[in-house]
């Protein structure tokens, strides 16, 4: 695991454990990389509820309650599906927050509408889900590393913002 991932893992420990919050993951193309990074910090079991690797549409629908119509209309690699994955993970894992990733890491599988390197990241809590779309293809390994790193970095910024707002109230 690279140094940046270890740093993110430690910062998540502080941001979540210190505030009594929990997190879960819903991963398609990243296949468990988010969970692996989160558990790198000792004590992660105090705030990490678990992860669902939902590589197929069937698993997204059955375990995360992603609407089949959303997949048919927008494809599994879409903002709406990523958001539904976050909400579904929060419900299925009974956690405060979730991070979800769905995309096409490559080298194959892309289309002219959704090329390789297209990855949707969603994070937050069911009533406040934020998203970002990655579109650069740097090869499968780099696409996956960038997706995992970006997802957790953005979630960390989000949770720090939430904690600051709660402390001000």
DAZI-V914814 format. One line per field, one symbol per residue. phi: phi as a letter, one per 40 degrees, with the letter a starting at -180 (. if undefined). Layout:
# DAZI-V914814
phi: ???
This chain:
# DAZI-V914814
phi: .ccdccccdcccdcccccbgbbbbbbbbccfhcccdcccccdgdccbccibbcbcbcdcdcccbgccdcccccbgccacccdcccccccdcccfbcbabbbaabcgcbgcbccbcdgcbcbbahbdcabbbabcbcbbgdccccccccccdcccccccccccccccccc
